[in-house]
């Protein structure tokens, strides 16, 4: 999600010249290391600070072109809410692979 936040808010909305953190593939979920979680959380928190700073002066109706369509900052925020909801399900799958506990 750190990469998603960076891409939508810093790169697309604010037009910052920063590289995406990485390209995500389905295989990224195959070999998970629970010891990397604290760093991933710290990276996400730091990226939120940078994203907030990047868009703090942009109005919600600020538009950018994404794949040939004009997208407002308000729409980007809605998209990010959807992404978080989707990836929350992914995180539950990851947690299940780590601790083996499934729904009851």
PyMOL commands that place a pseudoatom at each C-alpha (Angstrom):
pseudoatom trace, name=CA, resn=UNK, resi=1, chain=A, elem=C, hetatm=0, pos=[0.000, 0.000, 0.000]
pseudoatom trace, name=CA, resn=UNK, resi=2, chain=A, elem=C, hetatm=0, pos=[2.993, 2.272, 0.459]
pseudoatom trace, name=CA, resn=UNK, resi=3, chain=A, elem=C, hetatm=0, pos=[3.575, 2.107, -3.287]
pseudoatom trace, name=CA, resn=UNK, resi=4, chain=A, elem=C, hetatm=0, pos=[-0.132, 2.716, -4.019]
pseudoatom trace, name=CA, resn=UNK, resi=5, chain=A, elem=C, hetatm=0, pos=[-0.194, 5.842, -1.836]
pseudoatom trace, name=CA, resn=UNK, resi=6, chain=A, elem=C, hetatm=0, pos=[3.009, 7.143, -3.450]
pseudoatom trace, name=CA, resn=UNK, resi=7, chain=A, elem=C, hetatm=0, pos=[1.786, 6.490, -6.990]
pseudoatom trace, name=CA, resn=UNK, resi=8, chain=A, elem=C, hetatm=0, pos=[-1.646, 8.090, -6.609]
pseudoatom trace, name=CA, resn=UNK, resi=9, chain=A, elem=C, hetatm=0, pos=[-0.844, 11.026, -4.369]
pseudoatom trace, name=CA, resn=UNK, resi=10, chain=A, elem=C, hetatm=0, pos=[2.763, 12.004, -4.986]
pseudoatom trace, name=CA, resn=UNK, resi=11, chain=A, elem=C, hetatm=0, pos=[3.351, 10.897, -8.574]
pseudoatom trace, name=CA, resn=UNK, resi=12, chain=A, elem=C, hetatm=0, pos=[-0.083, 11.355, -10.144]
pseudoatom trace, name=CA, resn=UNK, resi=13, chain=A, elem=C, hetatm=0, pos=[-1.877, 14.012, -8.087]
pseudoatom trace, name=CA, resn=UNK, resi=14, chain=A, elem=C, hetatm=0, pos=[1.083, 16.185, -7.085]
pseudoatom trace, name=CA, resn=UNK, resi=15, chain=A, elem=C, hetatm=0, pos=[3.219, 15.446, -10.155]
pseudoatom trace, name=CA, resn=UNK, resi=16, chain=A, elem=C, hetatm=0, pos=[6.331, 14.740, -8.096]
pseudoatom trace, name=CA, resn=UNK, resi=17, chain=A, elem=C, hetatm=0, pos=[9.273, 13.273, -9.984]
pseudoatom trace, name=CA, resn=UNK, resi=18, chain=A, elem=C, hetatm=0, pos=[9.778, 10.249, -7.754]
pseudoatom trace, name=CA, resn=UNK, resi=19, chain=A, elem=C, hetatm=0, pos=[9.992, 6.637, -8.827]
pseudoatom trace, name=CA, resn=UNK, resi=20, chain=A, elem=C, hetatm=0, pos=[7.469, 4.014, -7.790]
pseudoatom trace, name=CA, resn=UNK, resi=21, chain=A, elem=C, hetatm=0, pos=[8.859, 1.878, -4.984]
pseudoatom trace, name=CA, resn=UNK, resi=22, chain=A, elem=C, hetatm=0, pos=[8.505, -1.378, -6.942]
pseudoatom trace, name=CA, resn=UNK, resi=23, chain=A, elem=C, hetatm=0, pos=[6.357, -3.290, -9.401]
pseudoatom trace, name=CA, resn=UNK, resi=24, chain=A, elem=C, hetatm=0, pos=[3.902, -5.608, -7.673]
pseudoatom trace, name=CA, resn=UNK, resi=25, chain=A, elem=C, hetatm=0, pos=[3.389, -9.163, -8.928]
pseudoatom trace, name=CA, resn=UNK, resi=26, chain=A, elem=C, hetatm=0, pos=[1.255, -12.034, -7.664]
pseudoatom trace, name=CA, resn=UNK, resi=27, chain=A, elem=C, hetatm=0, pos=[4.424, -13.790, -6.536]
pseudoatom trace, name=CA, resn=UNK, resi=28, chain=A, elem=C, hetatm=0, pos=[5.074, -11.023, -3.985]
pseudoatom trace, name=CA, resn=UNK, resi=29, chain=A, elem=C, hetatm=0, pos=[2.751, -12.876, -1.599]
pseudoatom trace, name=CA, resn=UNK, resi=30, chain=A, elem=C, hetatm=0, pos=[4.451, -16.279, -1.930]
pseudoatom trace, name=CA, resn=UNK, resi=31, chain=A, elem=C, hetatm=0, pos=[7.437, -15.920, 0.396]
pseudoatom trace, name=CA, resn=UNK, resi=32, chain=A, elem=C, hetatm=0, pos=[6.474, -13.643, 3.238]
pseudoatom trace, name=CA, resn=UNK, resi=33, chain=A, elem=C, hetatm=0, pos=[8.830, -12.768, 6.057]
pseudoatom trace, name=CA, resn=UNK, resi=34, chain=A, elem=C, hetatm=0, pos=[7.006, -11.679, 9.217]
pseudoatom trace, name=CA, resn=UNK, resi=35, chain=A, elem=C, hetatm=0, pos=[10.222, -10.043, 10.433]
pseudoatom trace, name=CA, resn=UNK, resi=36, chain=A, elem=C, hetatm=0, pos=[9.874, -7.445, 7.648]
pseudoatom trace, name=CA, resn=UNK, resi=37, chain=A, elem=C, hetatm=0, pos=[6.516, -6.179, 8.998]
pseudoatom trace, name=CA, resn=UNK, resi=38, chain=A, elem=C, hetatm=0, pos=[7.867, -3.513, 11.383]
pseudoatom trace, name=CA, resn=UNK, resi=39, chain=A, elem=C, hetatm=0, pos=[9.922, -1.908, 8.595]
pseudoatom trace, name=CA, resn=UNK, resi=40, chain=A, elem=C, hetatm=0, pos=[6.967, -2.065, 6.180]
pseudoatom trace, name=CA, resn=UNK, resi=41, chain=A, elem=C, hetatm=0, pos=[4.755, -0.272, 8.718]
pseudoatom trace, name=CA, resn=UNK, resi=42, chain=A, elem=C, hetatm=0, pos=[7.443, 2.353, 9.329]
pseudoatom trace, name=CA, resn=UNK, resi=43, chain=A, elem=C, hetatm=0, pos=[7.841, 2.864, 5.564]
pseudoatom trace, name=CA, resn=UNK, resi=44, chain=A, elem=C, hetatm=0, pos=[4.091, 3.332, 5.171]
pseudoatom trace, name=CA, resn=UNK, resi=45, chain=A, elem=C, hetatm=0, pos=[3.936, 5.864, 8.008]
pseudoatom trace, name=CA, resn=UNK, resi=46, chain=A, elem=C, hetatm=0, pos=[6.808, 7.839, 6.488]
pseudoatom trace, name=CA, resn=UNK, resi=47, chain=A, elem=C, hetatm=0, pos=[5.181, 7.766, 3.044]
pseudoatom trace, name=CA, resn=UNK, resi=48, chain=A, elem=C, hetatm=0, pos=[1.918, 9.101, 4.487]
pseudoatom trace, name=CA, resn=UNK, resi=49, chain=A, elem=C, hetatm=0, pos=[3.797, 12.141, 5.783]
pseudoatom trace, name=CA, resn=UNK, resi=50, chain=A, elem=C, hetatm=0, pos=[5.333, 12.738, 2.344]
pseudoatom trace, name=CA, resn=UNK, resi=51, chain=A, elem=C, hetatm=0, pos=[1.982, 12.206, 0.590]
pseudoatom trace, name=CA, resn=UNK, resi=52, chain=A, elem=C, hetatm=0, pos=[0.184, 14.595, 2.939]
pseudoatom trace, name=CA, resn=UNK, resi=53, chain=A, elem=C, hetatm=0, pos=[2.813, 17.247, 2.259]
pseudoatom trace, name=CA, resn=UNK, resi=54, chain=A, elem=C, hetatm=0, pos=[2.606, 16.695, -1.499]
pseudoatom trace, name=CA, resn=UNK, resi=55, chain=A, elem=C, hetatm=0, pos=[-1.152, 17.282, -1.762]
pseudoatom trace, name=CA, resn=UNK, resi=56, chain=A, elem=C, hetatm=0, pos=[-1.815, 19.617, 1.174]
pseudoatom trace, name=CA, resn=UNK, resi=57, chain=A, elem=C, hetatm=0, pos=[-2.335, 22.680, -1.054]
pseudoatom trace, name=CA, resn=UNK, resi=58, chain=A, elem=C, hetatm=0, pos=[-4.295, 20.943, -3.810]
pseudoatom trace, name=CA, resn=UNK, resi=59, chain=A, elem=C, hetatm=0, pos=[-8.077, 21.440, -3.916]
pseudoatom trace, name=CA, resn=UNK, resi=60, chain=A, elem=C, hetatm=0, pos=[-10.288, 18.348, -4.086]
pseudoatom trace, name=CA, resn=UNK, resi=61, chain=A, elem=C, hetatm=0, pos=[-11.322, 19.323, -7.622]
pseudoatom trace, name=CA, resn=UNK, resi=62, chain=A, elem=C, hetatm=0, pos=[-7.676, 19.352, -8.788]
pseudoatom trace, name=CA, resn=UNK, resi=63, chain=A, elem=C, hetatm=0, pos=[-7.594, 17.034, -11.822]
pseudoatom trace, name=CA, resn=UNK, resi=64, chain=A, elem=C, hetatm=0, pos=[-4.842, 14.976, -13.387]
pseudoatom trace, name=CA, resn=UNK, resi=65, chain=A, elem=C, hetatm=0, pos=[-4.869, 12.741, -16.431]
pseudoatom trace, name=CA, resn=UNK, resi=66, chain=A, elem=C, hetatm=0, pos=[-4.650, 9.035, -15.662]
pseudoatom trace, name=CA, resn=UNK, resi=67, chain=A, elem=C, hetatm=0, pos=[-4.824, 6.599, -18.573]
pseudoatom trace, name=CA, resn=UNK, resi=68, chain=A, elem=C, hetatm=0, pos=[-6.511, 9.220, -20.764]
pseudoatom trace, name=CA, resn=UNK, resi=69, chain=A, elem=C, hetatm=0, pos=[-9.132, 10.215, -18.188]
pseudoatom trace, name=CA, resn=UNK, resi=70, chain=A, elem=C, hetatm=0, pos=[-9.313, 13.321, -15.983]
pseudoatom trace, name=CA, resn=UNK, resi=71, chain=A, elem=C, hetatm=0, pos=[-9.341, 12.232, -12.340]
pseudoatom trace, name=CA, resn=UNK, resi=72, chain=A, elem=C, hetatm=0, pos=[-9.945, 14.622, -9.442]
pseudoatom trace, name=CA, resn=UNK, resi=73, chain=A, elem=C, hetatm=0, pos=[-8.114, 14.480, -6.136]
pseudoatom trace, name=CA, resn=UNK, resi=74, chain=A, elem=C, hetatm=0, pos=[-11.470, 13.672, -4.511]
pseudoatom trace, name=CA, resn=UNK, resi=75, chain=A, elem=C, hetatm=0, pos=[-11.796, 10.650, -6.831]
pseudoatom trace, name=CA, resn=UNK, resi=76, chain=A, elem=C, hetatm=0, pos=[-8.257, 9.612, -5.975]
pseudoatom trace, name=CA, resn=UNK, resi=77, chain=A, elem=C, hetatm=0, pos=[-9.124, 9.621, -2.276]
pseudoatom trace, name=CA, resn=UNK, resi=78, chain=A, elem=C, hetatm=0, pos=[-12.207, 7.486, -2.980]
pseudoatom trace, name=CA, resn=UNK, resi=79, chain=A, elem=C, hetatm=0, pos=[-10.059, 5.113, -5.030]
pseudoatom trace, name=CA, resn=UNK, resi=80, chain=A, elem=C, hetatm=0, pos=[-7.577, 4.843, -2.144]
pseudoatom trace, name=CA, resn=UNK, resi=81, chain=A, elem=C, hetatm=0, pos=[-10.405, 3.957, 0.252]
pseudoatom trace, name=CA, resn=UNK, resi=82, chain=A, elem=C, hetatm=0, pos=[-11.394, 1.174, -2.155]
pseudoatom trace, name=CA, resn=UNK, resi=83, chain=A, elem=C, hetatm=0, pos=[-7.764, 0.022, -2.400]
pseudoatom trace, name=CA, resn=UNK, resi=84, chain=A, elem=C, hetatm=0, pos=[-7.420, -0.113, 1.380]
pseudoatom trace, name=CA, resn=UNK, resi=85, chain=A, elem=C, hetatm=0, pos=[-10.618, -2.150, 1.661]
pseudoatom trace, name=CA, resn=UNK, resi=86, chain=A, elem=C, hetatm=0, pos=[-9.405, -4.564, -1.017]
pseudoatom trace, name=CA, resn=UNK, resi=87, chain=A, elem=C, hetatm=0, pos=[-5.961, -4.931, 0.492]
pseudoatom trace, name=CA, resn=UNK, resi=88, chain=A, elem=C, hetatm=0, pos=[-7.375, -5.414, 3.965]
pseudoatom trace, name=CA, resn=UNK, resi=89, chain=A, elem=C, hetatm=0, pos=[-8.632, -8.727, 2.621]
pseudoatom trace, name=CA, resn=UNK, resi=90, chain=A, elem=C, hetatm=0, pos=[-5.152, -9.462, 1.287]
pseudoatom trace, name=CA, resn=UNK, resi=91, chain=A, elem=C, hetatm=0, pos=[-3.633, -8.694, 4.673]
pseudoatom trace, name=CA, resn=UNK, resi=92, chain=A, elem=C, hetatm=0, pos=[-5.988, -11.203, 6.265]
pseudoatom trace, name=CA, resn=UNK, resi=93, chain=A, elem=C, hetatm=0, pos=[-4.750, -13.844, 3.814]
pseudoatom trace, name=CA, resn=UNK, resi=94, chain=A, elem=C, hetatm=0, pos=[-1.161, -12.928, 4.686]
pseudoatom trace, name=CA, resn=UNK, resi=95, chain=A, elem=C, hetatm=0, pos=[-1.923, -13.149, 8.396]
pseudoatom trace, name=CA, resn=UNK, resi=96, chain=A, elem=C, hetatm=0, pos=[-3.520, -16.565, 7.876]
pseudoatom trace, name=CA, resn=UNK, resi=97, chain=A, elem=C, hetatm=0, pos=[-0.372, -17.830, 6.133]
pseudoatom trace, name=CA, resn=UNK, resi=98, chain=A, elem=C, hetatm=0, pos=[1.679, -16.644, 9.103]
pseudoatom trace, name=CA, resn=UNK, resi=99, chain=A, elem=C, hetatm=0, pos=[-0.403, -17.818, 12.045]
pseudoatom trace, name=CA, resn=UNK, resi=100, chain=A, elem=C, hetatm=0, pos=[-2.652, -20.462, 10.440]
pseudoatom trace, name=CA, resn=UNK, resi=101, chain=A, elem=C, hetatm=0, pos=[-5.789, -19.111, 12.136]
pseudoatom trace, name=CA, resn=UNK, resi=102, chain=A, elem=C, hetatm=0, pos=[-8.874, -18.858, 9.913]
pseudoatom trace, name=CA, resn=UNK, resi=103, chain=A, elem=C, hetatm=0, pos=[-12.352, -17.416, 10.524]
pseudoatom trace, name=CA, resn=UNK, resi=104, chain=A, elem=C, hetatm=0, pos=[-14.542, -19.087, 13.088]
for i in range(1, 104): cmd.bond("trace and resi %d" % i, "trace and resi %d" % (i + 1))
show_as sticks, trace
zoom trace
